[in-house]
Amino acid sequence: MNSSTRKYSLILILIFSFSISYSQDFIDKVVDFSKSELHKDYQAEFSIEMRDVFEKISILTDQNLSFNSCDSLFIIRGLDIQNRTAYGRIWNDKFRFDYIGLKKWNEGKIMKSDAEVSANGEKCYTEDFNTLIRLIENGDYKSIKEISEKYEALSGVSWTIIRFYKKHDKVKYDYCIIQDFAILDND
């Protein structure tokens, strides 16, 4: 390998490393959440899925998605208990990404997530939450739970809503888990 080829390869490696590492603090906080709040049987699945989603977000955009430049991060994640497909939205005041997370299995274990990610509402899998976004951003979980119970729908999907925010230069979070619901247009 000649000198210019090595320099070119090094530059490509540095660019690729930067594009994956810039959202690492988001990923770390999400994984920390899963380790402390989710049942151990669901931690690996959630972490694998989120790492895949954030990696695909880094490919879609050149924005610096970091708690150094953002004060908050919101996640809505629905999981179908029958086929383990996940549906989600990740956003704050600077960006929005929606995803569907299909899983790759091996001997009854989830080995890999194969998420399809779209930007700016291009494909939305969380439409019923559109009227609840302000409640989520304000952490009004009591109202969210009341709405979920009022418009309860029978399905195999449960939703986890997570709000990460900065307080005194530390990233904190709160969350709630609700069952599926459907708000009808004529309500």
N, C-alpha and C positions, 0 to 999 in steps of 0.2 A: 504494500500500500504506500503510495507516494505521500509527500508532505501535504499537498493541497487536498487530497482525498481524506486524509486523517483529520484535517481541520474542518472540512465539510461534515464529516461524520460526527465529530465532537459538537459542532454547532447544532446539528439535528438532535443529538442526544440531549443537549442542554435545553433546547426548545421543548422537546417532548417531556422532559422531566419537570420543567416549570409548569407546563400546561396541566399536568396531573397533580402537582404538589400545591398549586395555588388554592385549591379548595380543600386541602387536607384538614384545616382546622374545623370546617363544617363537618367533614366525615368523622373526625375524632369526637366531636361533641355528640353526634348522632349515635355513634358506637358506644360512647360512655352512657348515653341514655338507655340504650338497649340492655347493657350489662347491669344497670342498676334498677331498671323498672320493668323489664319484660321477664316472663318465666324463662328459665334456662333452655327449655325446649324450643323457644322461638328466637332466641338471641342470634344464633348463627344464621338462620334464614333472613332475619331482618338486616343484619350486618352485611351479608353477601349481596342482598338486594340493593341496599343503600350505596355500597361501594360501586356497584355496577352503574347505578343511576347517576351518581356524581361523576364517575369517569366519563359517561356519555354526555353529561352536561358540559364537562370541560372540553370535549371534542366539538360540541355545538357552538360554543361561544369563546370569545377571547377576553371576556370581562374578568376582572379580578374578584372572584366570589370568595370573600374572606370576611371574617368577623372584624378584621382590621379596618375594612372599608364599609361594613354594614353593621347596623345595630340589632338586627333581628333576622330570624329565619322561621318560616312557618311550614309545617308539613301536615298534609292530610294523607293518610294511607289506609286504604281499605284492603282487606284480605278475604278472599273467598276460601272458606274452610274446606270446601270439597276438592277443588283443583289447585289450591295454593297460588292462584293468580292474584297479583297485587295491582291496585289502582291508586294513583297518587297525584298530588300537586305539591310542588315546592316553590315558595315565593317569598318575596319581601317587596319593599317599595322600589327596587331597582330591576327586578327580573321575575319571571314566572316560567316554570317548566311543569309539564304534565307527563305522566308516564303510565305504561302498563308493563308489569313485570312478570314475564313468563319464567318458569323454572326449568332447569335441566337436572334430571334425576339420575342416580346411579345406586342400585341396590337399596331402594327405599329411602335414600338420603338426598337432600338437595345439595348439589355440588356447585351449581352455577346459576346465576340469574341472567336472563337475556331480555333486558328491558328495552322498550321502544320509547324514546323520549322526544317530546316536541316542545317548541318554545312558543311563548306568547299566546297560549290558548288555541293554537292551531288544531290540536286534538285534545278534547277535554273528557276525562273519565270521571269527573267529580262535579257534574253540573248541579246536582241538588244542593251543593254547598255554596253556590254563588250568592245566595241571599244571606249566608251566615259568615261571610268573610270578615266583616267588621267585628262581629262577636268573637271570632277566633283571634283576630289581631288584638283585641282588648282583653283576651283571656276570660271571657264571660261564659264559662263552662256550664253554669247553672242554666242559663237560657238555652244553650245548645242542647243540653240533655232534655230539657222540657220540650223543645221542638222535635227532637228525635223521638221522644215517647209519643207525642201527639200524632206524628205522621209515620209511625212505626210500619215497616214493611217486612214481610216474611221473605228472607233470603238467607244465604249462607255467608253474608258479608258483614264483618264488624269493622269499625273505623277507629283508628287512633289519630288523634289530633294533637300535635306537639307545637309548642311555641317556645323558641329559643330567643333570649333577649339579653342585652347587656345591662348590668346594674353595678355601678361602682367598679367599672373596668373588669368585671367578671361575667362570664356567660352563664346564665341560669336558664332553667326551663320549667315549664309546667305542661300538663297534658290531661286529656280525658279520653276515655274509650266509650263509644256509643255503638248501638246496633243500627243496622241499615234503616233508612227511612225514604219516603218519597213525598215531596211536596207537590201537590197537584196544582195546575195553573188556575183552576176555578176556586181555590181556597182564598 
